[in-house]
Every structure is written in C-alpha cells, then in structure tokens.
Amino acid sequence: MTDLKDCQLVLLRHGESEWNKLNLFTGWRDVRLTSQGEAEAREGGRLMGEGGFKPDVAYTSLQSRAIKTLWLALEAMDRMWIPVVKNWHLNERHYGRLQGQNKAEAVQEFGEDQVLEWRRSFATPPPPLSVESPDHPARDPRYAGIDAKLLPVGESLKMVLARVMPYWESAIAPDLKSGKRVLVAAHGNSLRALLKHLEGVSDDEIVGINIPTGVPKAYRLNASLLSDDTFYLGDQEELAKKIAAVKNQTKKA
C-alpha cells in the first residue's frame, strides 16, 4: 500500500455518473452516481484510508455527483465528521449548448476535430447557452444570490481555471499553509484546472490529460504549494484502462 502520510492534498474526481455511463455531456446538469460510481467512491476512500491519508477538511462543488462521492469516500475512511465546504467555483466546466448531447453523436454533427477542441483544448469554449435558456444556471435555486453575470453559459478550460484559481488562493491554499491536509472531490475539468496549476502543465499538454473517475490523486507539495510528487492510488493497469475510457468517449462505436 502506498504511504500517504506525508501527502498534504488529494484530488478525487466523482465516481461514474448516470450521464458518464450514457456518454453525454453533463457540465452543470445535476445527475446522480451509478451503482458503479458509488462503488468507485467507496474504493477511493478505502485506498486513502489504508494509505494513511487523514484529511482535516474537504472541499467539493454544489453538484450531487461530487457531493455523494465525497460522502461515500469519507464514510469509507471513517472521517465523516471533518468540515466540508461546498462551493460553485469547483463545479464542472459548463458545456453550454452541448449539455445533454451524446458525445459520439456530437462528433457526427460537428466533426471529431471540433468536438475534441471543445472538450480538451485550453482556450476554446463550446457554443454558449442563451440567457433565456431554461438550462441557464440562474434558474437553479442552488445558485440563488449569485450575480447571474458571474454564472457561466459555456466555458473553456481556461475559463474554468479563471474561476477555480481565485477560490484555490482564497480558501484552499490557506488551509494547506496552516498545515491542514485537504481532500478536494470535484469534476474532470475543475480538477484538470487544479492539476495544470499544481504540476505546471502547459496549455498544449493539458489537451492530452484525462482524469479517471473515482481514483484518488495524491500530492506532496513544496513551500509554494506546487507539486513535488504526485501519483494515483490503486491498481495501475486498471487506472490505464479508465484513463483510456475517458479519452475515447468521442470515438464512434
């Protein structure tokens, strides 16, 4: 078992969701975990607990799949009593008008290169929602009280980074600086944004990085709160399969 006792930070993408299973663009749509996703969350918690990682505080988004993943992981670690902070800045990337569309069908409609650019490029956002759309986040009660102009209607990873990093600096980094060990349970793209910062990944390199569901990624950080060492927990062969599955979501059947 990997020794996590000197790791200060673990990132955990939510377990498989109902729309992951259906290969749909999810974004800010609030969908639930599948039974497999729940099992992934428990297994992630077991791996962290057996490795000796004992978070003092946890952060997650306002989306059910990440919140439930965190609950199940903390239960498996017997750490359900620690403080949990929920914030919309850790939400998944907003996929604009692509939300709810099948990824392989989007390839047929727009072409593989265009969909790959929308999914994985650093700076190209998908087609945005109109402000009149019933899918606009301002119509969701969990975002009541937030200026509608701040809520996204279609984001690139660059735009996700622009909302995640101020929250990292104002909320998560101070906990790390104070010596707390932090668990962040969030989403593929909000975690890719953090990974990009922590590991110094270039704009071009981030296109090829995929984060698997339910697999903890542990960090040993330096004095600047950047990565000195990072690794995924669990079976590495199974990890490779899960990363490949994320990469191939837009492939035609």
N, C-alpha and C positions, 0 to 999 in steps of 0.2 A: 504493500500500500504506500502511495506517495505521501511523504511527510509535508503537511501543510502548516506546521506550527509557526513558521516564520513568514507566512504569506499574509499580507495585510488586506488584500482585495480579491474577491471572486465575482466574476460576471456569469450570469446564468440566463440564457435565453429560455423563454417559456417552452413548455412541452408542446408536442404536436397539438394543433388546434383543429377544430372541425373543418375550417377552410384550408388549412395546410393540407389536410387529407384530400380535400376536393380540388386542390391545386388552384385556388382562387386568390386574387389579390385582396388582401384583408385590410391593411392600413389601419384606419381609425374605426372600422366596423368592430363592434364588440361581440366576439364569438367565444365559445367555450372550448375547453380542452376535450380531446377524445380520451377514451379509456387508456390508450397508449400514452397520450400526453401526460395523464395523471401518473402513470407508472414511471415515465421518464423523470418527472419532478421528484417523486419519492426516491428513485435511484440516485439522482443528483444529490439529494440531501444525504442519503446514506454514504455516498462516496466522500462528501465533505466531512461528515461526522467521523467516519472511520479514519480519515486522513488527519484529524486533529484540528480542523478549522472551526473556530468558535466565534462567529460574528457577534459584535456588540450592538450593531444597528443594521437594519436592512432598508433598502430603497426599492421602490417599484413604481410602475406607471398607474394610470387610472383605468386600465383595461383589464377585464376579468381574467383573461388567459395568463397574464403575468402575475396578477394578484393571487390566483389559485395556485400557480406554480410555486410562488413563494410560500404560501401557507403549507403546502404539502412537503416542500423541502425542509422548512423549519420544523414541522412535526416529526419528520424522519430524523432530524438532528437533535430533537428534544430541546429546541431553542424558541418555542412559540411565544415565550414571554418577552423577547427583546423588542425594543421600539421599532416600529415600521413606519416609514414615511412614504406617502403616495403623492406623486406629482406628475402633471401632464407633460412636463418637459421631457420625461422619459418614455412617452408614448412612442409607438411605432411611427415610421415615416408615413405621411399621408399620401396615398396614391391617387388623389384627385379622381378623375372620371374613370380610372381603371378599377377602382374598388368594386369588388363583387364579380369581376370578369375572370374567366378561366385564362390562365397564363398561356397555355398552348394555343387556345383559340385567339388570344391577342397576337401571337406570333403569326398566325394565318392571316389576320386582318391587317397588321401593321408591318410585318416582316421581322425576322429574328434579330437583325442588327438594331432596329429601332427599339424593340422591346428590351433587348439586352442593355442598351444605353439608358433607357428609363429605369431599369431595375438596378443596374450595377455601376453606372458611371457616377462620377463625383458631383458634377455640376448641372446635369440635365434633368429638369423636373418633368413629370408626366403632365398630360393635359389637365388643367385645373377645373375644379367644380365652380359653378356659378354661385353667387351669393344667395340666389333664390332656390338653390337645390335643397330638397328635403333631407339630403345627406350632409348638409353643412353642419360642422360641429357646434355652431352656436345654438342649434336646435336640440342639443343633447344636454339634459339637466346637470350632468357632471361637470360641465364647463360654464355653468351659470356664474356670473360675477367676473368672468374673464373678458376683457375687451375683445370683441369679435374681430377686430383688426389684427390681433395677435394670433388668432387661431388659423392654422394652415388650411389651404384648399388644394394642395398639390405640392409636394416637396422633392427636391433633390437631396442626396446625402449631404451636400454642402449646406443646405438649409437646415437639415436635421442637426448637423454639427453646430450651427449657429445658435440653435435653441438649447442643445444639450450642454455645451461648454460653460455658459454662464451659470447654469444650475450646478454643474460639477464644481466650479470655483466657489460658489456662494454657499453650498450646502454639503456636498460630499467630501470635498477636499479638506475643509476644516475638521471634520470628524477624523479623517486619516491623520492629519497633522497632530491631533490631540492624542494619538495612539490607539484609537479605536480600530477594530477590524470590521470591514464593511462588506456586505453582500448586496449586489445590485441584480435584481431579477427584472428583466425588461425584454426587449424585442430585437429581432435580427438587425435592424438598421440603427436604432438608438445605441445598441451595443457596438455595431461597426464604427459608429462615430467615436465612441469612447476608445475602442481599440486603436483606431487611427491616431488619436492623440497619444495614448499611452505608449504605443510601440513605434511612433514616428513613421508611420506608413505613408508613402507618397500618394498623391491624387491618382496616379496611374495604377499603382499596385493594389489599391483598395478595391478596384473593379474585380479582381480575382479572388478576393477573400470572402468566404462563406462561413457563417456561424451555425453549427448544428443545434437542433432543439434539445433542451434538457441536459446538456453536457457542461458541467462547471469548468470555467477557465480561470485558473488561479494566477495571481501576480505577486511577485516580490518587487517592491518599489524602492527607488532611490530617494535621496533627500529632496529631489524636485518632484516627487510623486509621479515619476515616469518608470517604465518597466526596466528592471534589472534582469528579470527572468519571468517567463510565463509558460504555462503548459495546460493542456486539457487533462481532465481526470478520466479514468476508466479505460476500457479496452481500446487500444489504438486501432486495431483492424476494424472494429465496429464504428469507431469515430470516422475513419476514412470513408466508409460506406455512407454515413449520414451526411458528411460534407458533400460527397458526390451527388447525393439525392437532392440537396438544396440547389446545387449548381445546375442540375439537369431539369429543373421544374418547367422550363420553357421549351423543352425538346418535344417534338411531335411524337405521338405514340406510333 
